[in-house]
Amino acid sequence: MLLLSPSPISLLGALLLCLPLALIFTITTTPTTTTTNGGATSSPCIITTTGGASPFQTTLTTNTSVKKTTSNPVLTAIKSTIKTRRPTNNHTTTAPPPSTAEIFVDDDDDNALFRLAARANPNPTSPRKIAFLFLTTTPLPFAPIWEIYFRKTPKILYNVYVHADPSYRYDPPFSGVFENRVIPGSKPTRRHSPTLISAARRLLSHALTHDRSNSKFALLSPSCIPLHSFRFTYKTLTRSRKSFVEILKNESGAWERWAARGEEAMLPEVPFDEFRIGSQFFVLTRRHARVVVADRRLWAKFNAPCAEPYTCYPEEQYFATLLNRKDPRGCVPATLTHVDWAGRDDGHPRTYNATEVGPDLIVRLRMGRPRYGDEEEEVAINGSDASVRKRRHPFLFARKFSPDSVEPLLSMAGGVIFRD
């Protein structure tokens, strides 16, 4: 049999005939994929946000055969707390720290808690307790001082609650009187934002629902120290039927703070003549704690984003404005937490360092007289000039102290601070 050798021209023709078939085969062939949910193609989407040493991370599975996706609780918690720019792709994205103007609070996760707390009985049972509410992003540098403060105190007289920003590392972890006292649902907090208000409302809600004996609610920062023994503090607070919240009307820069969200943004709920300023560190009665967690009308205004964030301090405005609107006669318009603003123009009060801490400082802080709002307004609300001027409640706490001052404070705890 005679075999014919193919010519170059016939080979080229064969290749041209096969090329379309090869292209069709390549296009219609499905690549190998990972299948889940009975064969539906899935693709991972990881979104990582960083706010400290322990970032939140979650993997989302997209099911192409189901239009409705299952909500991821971790991602929901992140999105409900801090509004950040959406990633432009499905790859791992590290979100930048949000600017203060982008921060807002979504109460969806907290509304059930707030509603429950608002229905708490306003009358505390006996024995009445003091609820100490610590709002922190640090491991509480003065925990050793507070340990001594509570050491010989019957536990039937107090409760401790901690709101700890989950985006920070707590090393060493909370221990002693603070162990297992971090409230569930703690969320990130930032200055110049309503997140600090929301954190305080969360603390109040947990304290209201946890123990009906809680009669006074003292909000404290990690830089706070006690100026007296627990016995002195307890006697001072339980003797009064009023809340202690600083309420100031004629403060410098009040207009700029009121208009920080826009010149008419606070209207009609908060006209300028009803706008008040004061320290965020308060002591509230049980009845007023319920007022704070039940409020939605004024909270919606103070939760609005600020156009001018550096004149926006909602945590120093909301509580004073709300309680002055609701029950000015039920408030002593002063804070019992001493702080020194003299000569400060950077938004931060004076910080006492280790070299300044001694018995003389403690005595001087104790002897200070709280500022009782605007005295002419106080006269109109609570009585004569003489009665207002005679007021002299003791400072029970003080801030700010640097972490390195813990040693000199411990050295004089028994002989000075807790000796009344």
SULWO-V65086 format. One record per residue. N is the residue number from 0. RES is the residue in three letters. SS is DSSP state (~ for helix, > for strand, _ for the rest). Layout:
n=N res=RES ss=SS
n=N res=RES ss=SS
This chain:
n=0 res=MET ss=_
n=1 res=LEU ss=_
n=2 res=LEU ss=_
n=3 res=LEU ss=_
n=4 res=SER ss=_
n=5 res=PRO ss=_
n=6 res=SER ss=_
n=7 res=PRO ss=~
n=8 res=ILE ss=~
n=9 res=SER ss=~
n=10 res=LEU ss=~
n=11 res=LEU ss=~
n=12 res=GLY ss=~
n=13 res=ALA ss=~
n=14 res=LEU ss=~
n=15 res=LEU ss=~
n=16 res=LEU ss=~
n=17 res=CYS ss=~
n=18 res=LEU ss=~
n=19 res=PRO ss=~
n=20 res=LEU ss=~
n=21 res=ALA ss=~
n=22 res=LEU ss=~
n=23 res=ILE ss=~
n=24 res=PHE ss=~
n=25 res=THR ss=~
n=26 res=ILE ss=~
n=27 res=THR ss=~
n=28 res=THR ss=_
n=29 res=THR ss=_
n=30 res=PRO ss=_
n=31 res=THR ss=_
n=32 res=THR ss=_
n=33 res=THR ss=_
n=34 res=THR ss=>
n=35 res=THR ss=>
n=36 res=ASN ss=_
n=37 res=GLY ss=_
n=38 res=GLY ss=_
n=39 res=ALA ss=>
n=40 res=THR ss=>
n=41 res=SER ss=_
n=42 res=SER ss=_
n=43 res=PRO ss=>
n=44 res=CYS ss=>
n=45 res=ILE ss=>
n=46 res=ILE ss=>
n=47 res=THR ss=>
n=48 res=THR ss=>
n=49 res=THR ss=_
n=50 res=GLY ss=_
n=51 res=GLY ss=_
n=52 res=ALA ss=_
n=53 res=SER ss=_
n=54 res=PRO ss=_
n=55 res=PHE ss=>
n=56 res=GLN ss=>
n=57 res=THR ss=>
n=58 res=THR ss=>
n=59 res=LEU ss=>
n=60 res=THR ss=>
n=61 res=THR ss=_
n=62 res=ASN ss=_
n=63 res=THR ss=_
n=64 res=SER ss=_
n=65 res=VAL ss=_
n=66 res=LYS ss=_
n=67 res=LYS ss=_
n=68 res=THR ss=_
n=69 res=THR ss=_
n=70 res=SER ss=_
n=71 res=ASN ss=_
n=72 res=PRO ss=~
n=73 res=VAL ss=~
n=74 res=LEU ss=~
n=75 res=THR ss=~
n=76 res=ALA ss=~
n=77 res=ILE ss=~
n=78 res=LYS ss=~
n=79 res=SER ss=~
n=80 res=THR ss=~
n=81 res=ILE ss=_
n=82 res=LYS ss=_
n=83 res=THR ss=_
n=84 res=ARG ss=_
n=85 res=ARG ss=_
n=86 res=PRO ss=_
n=87 res=THR ss=_
n=88 res=ASN ss=_
n=89 res=ASN ss=_
n=90 res=HIS ss=_
n=91 res=THR ss=_
n=92 res=THR ss=>
n=93 res=THR ss=>
n=94 res=ALA ss=>
n=95 res=PRO ss=_
n=96 res=PRO ss=_
n=97 res=PRO ss=_
n=98 res=SER ss=_
n=99 res=THR ss=~
n=100 res=ALA ss=~
n=101 res=GLU ss=~
n=102 res=ILE ss=_
n=103 res=PHE ss=_
n=104 res=VAL ss=_
n=105 res=ASP ss=_
n=106 res=ASP ss=~
n=107 res=ASP ss=~
n=108 res=ASP ss=~
n=109 res=ASP ss=_
n=110 res=ASN ss=~
n=111 res=ALA ss=~
n=112 res=LEU ss=~
n=113 res=PHE ss=~
n=114 res=ARG ss=~
n=115 res=LEU ss=~
n=116 res=ALA ss=~
n=117 res=ALA ss=~
n=118 res=ARG ss=_
n=119 res=ALA ss=_
n=120 res=ASN ss=_
n=121 res=PRO ss=_
n=122 res=ASN ss=_
n=123 res=PRO ss=_
n=124 res=THR ss=_
n=125 res=SER ss=_
n=126 res=PRO ss=_
n=127 res=ARG ss=_
n=128 res=LYS ss=>
n=129 res=ILE ss=>
n=130 res=ALA ss=>
n=131 res=PHE ss=>
n=132 res=LEU ss=>
n=133 res=PHE ss=>
n=134 res=LEU ss=>
n=135 res=THR ss=>
n=136 res=THR ss=_
n=137 res=THR ss=_
n=138 res=PRO ss=_
n=139 res=LEU ss=_
n=140 res=PRO ss=_
n=141 res=PHE ss=_
n=142 res=ALA ss=~
n=143 res=PRO ss=~
n=144 res=ILE ss=~
n=145 res=TRP ss=~
n=146 res=GLU ss=~
n=147 res=ILE ss=~
n=148 res=TYR ss=~
n=149 res=PHE ss=~
n=150 res=ARG ss=~
n=151 res=LYS ss=_
n=152 res=THR ss=_
n=153 res=PRO ss=_
n=154 res=LYS ss=~
n=155 res=ILE ss=~
n=156 res=LEU ss=~
n=157 res=TYR ss=>
n=158 res=ASN ss=>
n=159 res=VAL ss=>
n=160 res=TYR ss=>
n=161 res=VAL ss=>
n=162 res=HIS ss=>
n=163 res=ALA ss=>
n=164 res=ASP ss=_
n=165 res=PRO ss=_
n=166 res=SER ss=_
n=167 res=TYR ss=_
n=168 res=ARG ss=_
n=169 res=TYR ss=_
n=170 res=ASP ss=_
n=171 res=PRO ss=_
n=172 res=PRO ss=_
n=173 res=PHE ss=_
n=174 res=SER ss=_
n=175 res=GLY ss=~
n=176 res=VAL ss=~
n=177 res=PHE ss=~
n=178 res=GLU ss=_
n=179 res=ASN ss=_
n=180 res=ARG ss=_
n=181 res=VAL ss=>
n=182 res=ILE ss=_
n=183 res=PRO ss=_
n=184 res=GLY ss=_
n=185 res=SER ss=_
n=186 res=LYS ss=_
n=187 res=PRO ss=_
n=188 res=THR ss=_
n=189 res=ARG ss=_
n=190 res=ARG ss=_
n=191 res=HIS ss=_
n=192 res=SER ss=_
n=193 res=PRO ss=_
n=194 res=THR ss=~
n=195 res=LEU ss=~
n=196 res=ILE ss=~
n=197 res=SER ss=~
n=198 res=ALA ss=~
n=199 res=ALA ss=~
n=200 res=ARG ss=~
n=201 res=ARG ss=~
n=202 res=LEU ss=~
n=203 res=LEU ss=~
n=204 res=SER ss=~
n=205 res=HIS ss=~
n=206 res=ALA ss=~
n=207 res=LEU ss=~
n=208 res=THR ss=~
n=209 res=HIS ss=~
n=210 res=ASP ss=_
n=211 res=ARG ss=_
n=212 res=SER ss=_
n=213 res=ASN ss=>
n=214 res=SER ss=>
n=215 res=LYS ss=>
n=216 res=PHE ss=>
n=217 res=ALA ss=>
n=218 res=LEU ss=>
n=219 res=LEU ss=>
n=220 res=SER ss=>
n=221 res=PRO ss=_
n=222 res=SER ss=_
n=223 res=CYS ss=_
n=224 res=ILE ss=>
n=225 res=PRO ss=>
n=226 res=LEU ss=_
n=227 res=HIS ss=_
n=228 res=SER ss=_
n=229 res=PHE ss=~
n=230 res=ARG ss=~
n=231 res=PHE ss=~
n=232 res=THR ss=~
n=233 res=TYR ss=~
n=234 res=LYS ss=~
n=235 res=THR ss=~
n=236 res=LEU ss=~
n=237 res=THR ss=~
n=238 res=ARG ss=~
n=239 res=SER ss=_
n=240 res=ARG ss=_
n=241 res=LYS ss=_
n=242 res=SER ss=>
n=243 res=PHE ss=>
n=244 res=VAL ss=_
n=245 res=GLU ss=_
n=246 res=ILE ss=_
n=247 res=LEU ss=>
n=248 res=LYS ss=_
n=249 res=ASN ss=_
n=250 res=GLU ss=_
n=251 res=SER ss=_
n=252 res=GLY ss=_
n=253 res=ALA ss=~
n=254 res=TRP ss=~
n=255 res=GLU ss=~
n=256 res=ARG ss=~
n=257 res=TRP ss=~
n=258 res=ALA ss=~
n=259 res=ALA ss=~
n=260 res=ARG ss=~
n=261 res=GLY ss=_
n=262 res=GLU ss=_
n=263 res=GLU ss=_
n=264 res=ALA ss=_
n=265 res=MET ss=_
n=266 res=LEU ss=_
n=267 res=PRO ss=_
n=268 res=GLU ss=_
n=269 res=VAL ss=_
n=270 res=PRO ss=_
n=271 res=PHE ss=~
n=272 res=ASP ss=~
n=273 res=GLU ss=~
n=274 res=PHE ss=_
n=275 res=ARG ss=_
n=276 res=ILE ss=>
n=277 res=GLY ss=_
n=278 res=SER ss=_
n=279 res=GLN ss=_
n=280 res=PHE ss=_
n=281 res=PHE ss=_
n=282 res=VAL ss=>
n=283 res=LEU ss=>
n=284 res=THR ss=>
n=285 res=ARG ss=~
n=286 res=ARG ss=~
n=287 res=HIS ss=~
n=288 res=ALA ss=~
n=289 res=ARG ss=~
n=290 res=VAL ss=~
n=291 res=VAL ss=~
n=292 res=VAL ss=~
n=293 res=ALA ss=~
n=294 res=ASP ss=_
n=295 res=ARG ss=_
n=296 res=ARG ss=~
n=297 res=LEU ss=~
n=298 res=TRP ss=~
n=299 res=ALA ss=~
n=300 res=LYS ss=~
n=301 res=PHE ss=~
n=302 res=ASN ss=_
n=303 res=ALA ss=_
n=304 res=PRO ss=_
n=305 res=CYS ss=_
n=306 res=ALA ss=_
n=307 res=GLU ss=_
n=308 res=PRO ss=~
n=309 res=TYR ss=~
n=310 res=THR ss=~
n=311 res=CYS ss=_
n=312 res=TYR ss=_
n=313 res=PRO ss=~
n=314 res=GLU ss=~
n=315 res=GLU ss=~
n=316 res=GLN ss=_
n=317 res=TYR ss=~
n=318 res=PHE ss=~
n=319 res=ALA ss=~
n=320 res=THR ss=~
n=321 res=LEU ss=~
n=322 res=LEU ss=~
n=323 res=ASN ss=~
n=324 res=ARG ss=~
n=325 res=LYS ss=~
n=326 res=ASP ss=~
n=327 res=PRO ss=~
n=328 res=ARG ss=~
n=329 res=GLY ss=~
n=330 res=CYS ss=>
n=331 res=VAL ss=>
n=332 res=PRO ss=_
n=333 res=ALA ss=_
n=334 res=THR ss=_
n=335 res=LEU ss=_
n=336 res=THR ss=>
n=337 res=HIS ss=>
n=338 res=VAL ss=_
n=339 res=ASP ss=_
n=340 res=TRP ss=_
n=341 res=ALA ss=_
n=342 res=GLY ss=_
n=343 res=ARG ss=_
n=344 res=ASP ss=_
n=345 res=ASP ss=_
n=346 res=GLY ss=_
n=347 res=HIS ss=_
n=348 res=PRO ss=_
n=349 res=ARG ss=_
n=350 res=THR ss=_
n=351 res=TYR ss=>
n=352 res=ASN ss=_
n=353 res=ALA ss=~
n=354 res=THR ss=~
n=355 res=GLU ss=~
n=356 res=VAL ss=_
n=357 res=GLY ss=_
n=358 res=PRO ss=~
n=359 res=ASP ss=~
n=360 res=LEU ss=~
n=361 res=ILE ss=~
n=362 res=VAL ss=~
n=363 res=ARG ss=~
n=364 res=LEU ss=~
n=365 res=ARG ss=~
n=366 res=MET ss=~
n=367 res=GLY ss=_
n=368 res=ARG ss=_
n=369 res=PRO ss=_
n=370 res=ARG ss=_
n=371 res=TYR ss=_
n=372 res=GLY ss=_
n=373 res=ASP ss=_
n=374 res=GLU ss=~
n=375 res=GLU ss=~
n=376 res=GLU ss=~
n=377 res=GLU ss=~
n=378 res=VAL ss=~
n=379 res=ALA ss=~
n=380 res=ILE ss=~
n=381 res=ASN ss=~
n=382 res=GLY ss=_
n=383 res=SER ss=_
n=384 res=ASP ss=~
n=385 res=ALA ss=~
n=386 res=SER ss=~
n=387 res=VAL ss=~
n=388 res=ARG ss=~
n=389 res=LYS ss=_
n=390 res=ARG ss=_
n=391 res=ARG ss=_
n=392 res=HIS ss=_
n=393 res=PRO ss=_
n=394 res=PHE ss=_
n=395 res=LEU ss=_
n=396 res=PHE ss=>
n=397 res=ALA ss=>
n=398 res=ARG ss=_
n=399 res=LYS ss=_
n=400 res=PHE ss=>
n=401 res=SER ss=_
n=402 res=PRO ss=~
n=403 res=ASP ss=~
n=404 res=SER ss=~
n=405 res=VAL ss=~
n=406 res=GLU ss=~
n=407 res=PRO ss=~
n=408 res=LEU ss=~
n=409 res=LEU ss=~
n=410 res=SER ss=~
n=411 res=MET ss=_
n=412 res=ALA ss=~
n=413 res=GLY ss=~
n=414 res=GLY ss=~
n=415 res=VAL ss=~
n=416 res=ILE ss=~
n=417 res=PHE ss=_
n=418 res=ARG ss=_
n=419 res=ASP ss=_
